[in-house]
Every structure is written in structure tokens, then in C-alpha cells.
Amino acid sequence: MNPPPRALARTEQAPEPQLSVAQHLEELRRRIFICLAAVLVTSSLAMAFAERIIGWLMRPAQQWLPSLVFFGPMEALMAHVQVALAAGAAASLPIVFYQIWAFVRTGLRSRERSLGLMVVGWGTALFVAGAALAYWLVLPAVLRFLLTFGEPYLEPVISVSHYLAFVLSVLITCGLVFELPLVIVMLVRLGVVAPSTLRRQRGLALIIILVMAAVLSPTTDAVSLLVMTLPMVLLYEVSIIVASWSPRPRA
């Protein structure tokens, strides 16, 4: 005797069998190992282009900082390694996003598990968009303010390690901030939050965004805080609009 259609729907949407704590830890260890292996391989390949990448990262400050210096025997080498690791991590983003999704999908239903492609594709695209915005708009504005602040009494002499740490932190921070629409849309589609709730809590969201911008901003000046806050507010509003269009789970 065939089961009724409703029973079939419940069977198809049932989550995968629950794993024990030891199995979860083993699965987590395997996913982390795959991510680290991907980053290691891509970073090894990126090491051959580290010099070009450093030159590319210097362009936003080229007008006010024509050259960088290093103060220790190992600093130049470690700067190349730092850049190669950052480039390798960026190139491995699709693999990392997939491994994260593959780990959490075991507790989701079939309809929710089908969102994996969206997580990988949009997660990577949004991170790249945030890093691109930081490179072309945020970094030139912030670096111009910081590097010309003491003129004509002070002249910037910055080590390559300090400069790269600053630039990479801005790029990574903006890339992570741009994941906000994906996170909100996923929460809406999973039924955790509703778009109407997001609209009502705009005031609270603004306070949280200001706190996040103050924490994530690489400096404490007002320009950096404003540059970090405005995109986050805009992304929050865009997230509400996109989430309103997204299908939500039935009660």
C-alpha cells in the first residue's frame, strides 16, 4: 500500500539522520582539513605572483606613499608570505563556503538543503564585491586622509608589513560586511526572522551597525567610521528588500 502524498512530503522534507557528538567532531575535523588544504595549495601557487600582488595593493596609496620599507631581515620575505596566504584564502572561498554549508546542511530539511548553491555562489560574489568596493573607494579615501594628515611637517615612512596588514584588514572586513544580505536572506528563508521584524527593528539595527563599524574599522577617525557605516546601512536596507522577495517556509 502506497503512503499518502502528505506522508511522502514529510518523508522528503525530513532532515538527515542525527549524528553523534563524536561523528560531528569528526565531520568538522574533515571539513577544516579540506579548507586548510585548499588554502595551502592556492597560497603556494599565489607565492609566484606575490610581488605583483604587493604592487597592486600599493596602488591606492601610490600618490602619497611612493615606496615601502622594511626594518628586519625577515620582513620582506614574510610580507610575500602574508600576501600569498591572503590571495590563497581568497581563491579558496568557493571551497570554504561549500565546506561550511556541507557541515551545517545535515540538520536541515530537503528544501533547505537545496540552498547550498546560493550560499556558495552568492557568498563568493558578495565577498569579492565588498573587497572591490574597499579597494576602489574605501582605501583611497582613508589612505589619503591618514597619509596627508601631518603635511607638511610629517612625511610617511611605513614598513611593508604594517601597510599590508592595514590594507588586507580593510579588504577582508569589507568583504565580510558584504555577506550581510546573504545572511539575512538565509535567515528569512529558513523561517528564523521575518522581513517585517527587520523593518520594525531599524533603530536597533543602526545601533548594532555603529558598534560593528567602530570595532571593524581599522582606525578610530570619523572618516573611516563613516565609510564603514554607510555601506552597512545600505546593505541592511537592500537585505530587507531582497528578503521580502524571497520565498519563506510554510507554517
ROPA-623919 format. One record per residue (C-alpha): residue number from 0; residue in three letters; y, x, z. Coordinates in steps of 0.001 Angstrom, whole numbers. Last residue first. Layout:
BEGIN
[node NUM, "ALA", [Y, X, Z]]
...
//
This chain:
BEGIN
[node 250, "ALA", [27316, 3853, 8611]]
[node 249, "ARG", [27477, 5152, 5078]]
[node 248, "PRO", [28352, 8766, 4515]]
[node 247, "ARG", [31768, 9554, 3007]]
[node 246, "PRO", [32610, 10069, -656]]
[node 245, "SER", [35546, 12447, -1172]]
[node 244, "TRP", [38830, 11039, -2446]]
[node 243, "SER", [40368, 10784, 1021]]
[node 242, "ALA", [39109, 14316, 1757]]
[node 241, "VAL", [41106, 15650, -1207]]
[node 240, "ILE", [44306, 14045, 77]]
[node 239, "ILE", [43720, 15177, 3669]]
[node 238, "SER", [42882, 18711, 2533]]
[node 237, "VAL", [46062, 18894, 460]]
[node 236, "GLU", [48067, 18052, 3587]]
[node 235, "TYR", [46280, 20748, 5583]]
[node 234, "LEU", [46679, 23249, 2759]]
[node 233, "LEU", [50445, 22644, 2706]]
[node 232, "VAL", [50649, 23223, 6458]]
[node 231, "MET", [48572, 26402, 6128]]
[node 230, "PRO", [50693, 27648, 3205]]
[node 229, "LEU", [53894, 27145, 5254]]
[node 228, "THR", [52669, 28811, 8445]]
[node 227, "MET", [51693, 32276, 7168]]
[node 226, "VAL", [54946, 32978, 5304]]
[node 225, "LEU", [56923, 31549, 8215]]
[node 224, "LEU", [55165, 33787, 10743]]
[node 223, "SER", [55558, 36831, 8492]]
[node 222, "VAL", [59284, 36171, 8106]]
[node 221, "ALA", [59791, 35485, 11815]]
[node 220, "ASP", [58553, 38908, 12867]]
[node 219, "THR", [55456, 39383, 15029]]
[node 218, "THR", [53303, 41309, 12550]]
[node 217, "PRO", [49812, 40974, 11051]]
[node 216, "SER", [49986, 37176, 11379]]
[node 215, "LEU", [46622, 35798, 12475]]
[node 214, "VAL", [47576, 35005, 16065]]
[node 213, "ALA", [51055, 33632, 15347]]
[node 212, "ALA", [49752, 31700, 12323]]
[node 211, "MET", [46913, 30252, 14413]]
[node 210, "VAL", [49343, 29100, 17112]]
[node 209, "LEU", [51635, 27535, 14516]]
[node 208, "ILE", [48659, 25862, 12821]]
[node 207, "ILE", [47443, 24445, 16137]]
[node 206, "ILE", [50898, 22986, 16825]]
[node 205, "LEU", [51048, 21510, 13322]]
[node 204, "ALA", [47574, 19984, 13731]]
[node 203, "LEU", [48656, 18295, 16963]]
[node 202, "GLY", [51600, 16716, 15177]]
[node 201, "ARG", [49522, 15747, 12148]]
[node 200, "GLN", [46939, 13973, 14320]]
[node 199, "ARG", [47398, 10497, 12841]]
[node 198, "ARG", [46829, 11758, 9295]]
[node 197, "LEU", [43672, 13664, 10251]]
[node 196, "THR", [42313, 10588, 12002]]
[node 195, "SER", [42870, 8514, 8861]]
[node 194, "PRO", [40998, 11145, 6844]]
[node 193, "ALA", [37887, 10602, 9028]]
[node 192, "VAL", [36023, 13208, 11097]]
[node 191, "VAL", [32383, 14196, 11670]]
[node 190, "GLY", [30966, 11989, 8905]]
[node 189, "LEU", [29308, 14814, 6977]]
[node 188, "ARG", [31586, 14160, 4007]]
[node 187, "VAL", [34641, 14316, 6259]]
[node 186, "LEU", [33547, 17546, 7950]]
[node 185, "MET", [32815, 19090, 4544]]
[node 184, "VAL", [36241, 18074, 3229]]
[node 183, "ILE", [37906, 19601, 6284]]
[node 182, "VAL", [36035, 22899, 5982]]
[node 181, "LEU", [36649, 23134, 2241]]
[node 180, "PRO", [40363, 22429, 2640]]
[node 179, "LEU", [40658, 25088, 5390]]
[node 178, "GLU", [38964, 27882, 3407]]
[node 177, "PHE", [42431, 29006, 2287]]
[node 176, "VAL", [43020, 30412, 5768]]
[node 175, "LEU", [40052, 32767, 5298]]
[node 174, "GLY", [41550, 34255, 2117]]
[node 173, "CYS", [44963, 34531, 3749]]
[node 172, "THR", [43457, 36464, 6660]]
[node 171, "ILE", [41393, 38723, 4395]]
[node 170, "LEU", [44384, 39676, 2235]]
[node 169, "VAL", [46702, 40210, 5216]]
[node 168, "SER", [44120, 42306, 7094]]
[node 167, "LEU", [43460, 44338, 3939]]
[node 166, "VAL", [47161, 45185, 3594]]
[node 165, "PHE", [47612, 46233, 7231]]
[node 164, "ALA", [44416, 48293, 7467]]
[node 163, "LEU", [45207, 49882, 4111]]
[node 162, "TYR", [48660, 50955, 5271]]
[node 161, "HIS", [47450, 52342, 8589]]
[node 160, "SER", [44619, 54312, 6951]]
[node 159, "VAL", [46850, 55686, 4181]]
[node 158, "SER", [49360, 57058, 6643]]
[node 157, "ILE", [52913, 55772, 6520]]
[node 156, "VAL", [56178, 57677, 6131]]
[node 155, "PRO", [58965, 55091, 5896]]
[node 154, "GLU", [62529, 56457, 5965]]
[node 153, "LEU", [64890, 55484, 8764]]
[node 152, "TYR", [68674, 55569, 8909]]
[node 151, "PRO", [69404, 53958, 5548]]
[node 150, "GLU", [67519, 51690, 5972]]
[node 149, "GLY", [65607, 50656, 9087]]
[node 148, "PHE", [64334, 47253, 7927]]
[node 147, "THR", [63550, 48363, 4376]]
[node 146, "LEU", [59812, 48872, 4890]]
[node 145, "LEU", [59312, 45770, 7038]]
[node 144, "PHE", [61222, 43234, 4951]]
[node 143, "ARG", [59947, 44541, 1627]]
[node 142, "LEU", [56427, 44698, 2996]]
[node 141, "VAL", [56521, 41058, 4116]]
[node 140, "ALA", [57881, 39693, 842]]
[node 139, "PRO", [55693, 41865, -1409]]
[node 138, "LEU", [52592, 41110, 723]]
[node 137, "VAL", [52990, 37323, 804]]
[node 136, "LEU", [53622, 36604, -2884]]
[node 135, "TRP", [51344, 38474, -5326]]
[node 134, "TYR", [48734, 39940, -2986]]
[node 133, "ALA", [48697, 37116, -442]]
[node 132, "LEU", [48454, 34475, -3165]]
[node 131, "ALA", [45569, 36416, -4738]]
[node 130, "ALA", [43777, 36666, -1373]]
[node 129, "GLY", [44106, 32913, -871]]
[node 128, "ALA", [42867, 32130, -4384]]
[node 127, "VAL", [39903, 34507, -3982]]
[node 126, "PHE", [38952, 32813, -703]]
[node 125, "LEU", [39307, 29386, -2303]]
[node 124, "ALA", [37072, 30324, -5251]]
[node 123, "THR", [34326, 31775, -3036]]
[node 122, "GLY", [34182, 28770, -736]]
[node 121, "TRP", [34491, 26407, -3699]]
[node 120, "GLY", [31412, 27782, -5397]]
[node 119, "VAL", [29180, 28497, -2397]]
[node 118, "VAL", [30071, 25397, -374]]
[node 117, "MET", [30027, 23125, -3415]]
[node 116, "LEU", [26594, 24421, -4421]]
[node 115, "GLY", [25293, 23690, -924]]
[node 114, "LEU", [26459, 20071, -858]]
[node 113, "SER", [22983, 18801, -1818]]
[node 112, "ARG", [21804, 19465, 1750]]
[node 111, "GLU", [23970, 16578, 2939]]
[node 110, "ARG", [22176, 14075, 715]]
[node 109, "SER", [18814, 15480, 1821]]
[node 108, "ARG", [19602, 15337, 5516]]
[node 107, "LEU", [20845, 18289, 7512]]
[node 106, "GLY", [19211, 20435, 10208]]
[node 105, "THR", [17694, 22950, 7788]]
[node 104, "ARG", [21035, 23226, 5948]]
[node 103, "VAL", [22569, 25516, 8592]]
[node 102, "PHE", [20761, 28733, 7585]]
[node 101, "ALA", [20840, 28152, 3824]]
[node 100, "TRP", [24566, 27430, 4070]]
[node 99, "ILE", [25280, 30749, 5749]]
[node 98, "GLN", [23032, 32550, 3254]]
[node 97, "TYR", [24811, 30861, 344]]
[node 96, "PHE", [28231, 31837, 1646]]
[node 95, "VAL", [27122, 35447, 2072]]
[node 94, "ILE", [25629, 35614, -1424]]
[node 93, "PRO", [28745, 34136, -3021]]
[node 92, "LEU", [30957, 36475, -925]]
[node 91, "SER", [29178, 39695, -1926]]
[node 90, "ALA", [31993, 40909, -4197]]
[node 89, "ALA", [34494, 40515, -1357]]
[node 88, "ALA", [32243, 42407, 1057]]
[node 87, "GLY", [31809, 45203, -1477]]
[node 86, "ALA", [35566, 45442, -2032]]
[node 85, "ALA", [36187, 45657, 1715]]
[node 84, "LEU", [33430, 48235, 2149]]
[node 83, "ALA", [34766, 50319, -753]]
[node 82, "VAL", [38292, 50183, 655]]
[node 81, "GLN", [37156, 51394, 4061]]
[node 80, "VAL", [35019, 54147, 2510]]
[node 79, "HIS", [37992, 55378, 463]]
[node 78, "ALA", [40187, 55348, 3568]]
[node 77, "MET", [37448, 57176, 5490]]
[node 76, "LEU", [37600, 60015, 2964]]
[node 75, "ALA", [41390, 60289, 3193]]
[node 74, "GLU", [41314, 60190, 7000]]
[node 73, "MET", [38592, 62797, 7508]]
[node 72, "PRO", [40778, 65920, 7624]]
[node 71, "GLY", [43484, 64150, 9640]]
[node 70, "PHE", [47128, 63248, 9040]]
[node 69, "PHE", [47032, 61327, 5771]]
[node 68, "VAL", [49960, 60455, 3519]]
[node 67, "LEU", [50963, 57550, 1301]]
[node 66, "SER", [53263, 57559, -1722]]
[node 65, "PRO", [56071, 55631, -3438]]
[node 64, "LEU", [56791, 53344, -479]]
[node 63, "TRP", [59774, 51079, -1198]]
[node 62, "GLN", [59136, 50195, -4854]]
[node 61, "GLN", [55405, 50866, -4639]]
[node 60, "ALA", [54886, 48430, -1745]]
[node 59, "PRO", [53102, 45613, -3650]]
[node 58, "ARG", [51483, 48272, -5913]]
[node 57, "MET", [49691, 50207, -3168]]
[node 56, "LEU", [46632, 47937, -3184]]
[node 55, "TRP", [46044, 48668, -6875]]
[node 54, "GLY", [46249, 52412, -6261]]
[node 53, "ILE", [43740, 52057, -3430]]
[node 52, "ILE", [41465, 50053, -5742]]
[node 51, "ARG", [41657, 52739, -8421]]
[node 50, "GLU", [40649, 55420, -5916]]
[node 49, "ALA", [37809, 53272, -4563]]
[node 48, "PHE", [36271, 52683, -8008]]
[node 47, "ALA", [33106, 54795, -7536]]
[node 46, "MET", [32836, 53528, -3952]]
[node 45, "ALA", [32574, 49993, -5337]]
[node 44, "LEU", [28939, 50553, -6313]]
[node 43, "SER", [28015, 51622, -2800]]
[node 42, "SER", [30003, 48685, -1435]]
[node 41, "THR", [28040, 46283, -3646]]
[node 40, "VAL", [24718, 47592, -2324]]
[node 39, "LEU", [25790, 47674, 1323]]
[node 38, "VAL", [27384, 44210, 1181]]
[node 37, "ALA", [24212, 42726, -327]]
[node 36, "ALA", [22018, 44460, 2263]]
[node 35, "LEU", [24240, 43217, 5083]]
[node 34, "CYS", [24044, 39640, 3814]]
[node 33, "ILE", [20259, 39806, 3373]]
[node 32, "PHE", [19835, 41243, 6886]]
[node 31, "ILE", [22024, 38508, 8346]]
[node 30, "ARG", [19877, 35841, 6679]]
[node 29, "ARG", [16656, 37426, 7973]]
[node 28, "ARG", [17992, 37730, 11528]]
[node 27, "LEU", [19131, 34099, 11484]]
[node 26, "GLU", [15697, 32959, 10300]]
[node 25, "GLU", [14034, 34993, 13057]]
[node 24, "LEU", [16424, 33536, 15625]]
[node 23, "HIS", [15753, 30008, 14377]]
[node 22, "GLN", [11986, 30640, 14459]]
[node 21, "ALA", [12212, 31894, 18046]]
[node 20, "VAL", [14241, 28843, 19052]]
[node 19, "SER", [11654, 26541, 17466]]
[node 18, "LEU", [12252, 24923, 14114]]
[node 17, "GLN", [12745, 21225, 13511]]
[node 16, "PRO", [11143, 19791, 10389]]
[node 15, "GLU", [13645, 19143, 7562]]
[node 14, "PRO", [16042, 16284, 7963]]
[node 13, "ALA", [15147, 12783, 6783]]
[node 12, "GLN", [17033, 11494, 3767]]
[node 11, "GLU", [14007, 11099, 1519]]
[node 10, "THR", [11957, 9469, 4280]]
[node 9, "ARG", [14761, 7049, 5177]]
[node 8, "ALA", [15149, 6106, 1542]]
[node 7, "LEU", [11371, 5611, 1193]]
[node 6, "ALA", [11351, 3351, 4234]]
[node 5, "ARG", [14154, 1349, 2703]]
[node 4, "PRO", [12227, 1050, -571]]
[node 3, "PRO", [9160, -457, 1149]]
[node 2, "PRO", [6074, 1738, 1605]]
[node 1, "ASN", [3343, 1428, -1044]]
[node 0, "MET", [0, 0, 0]]
//
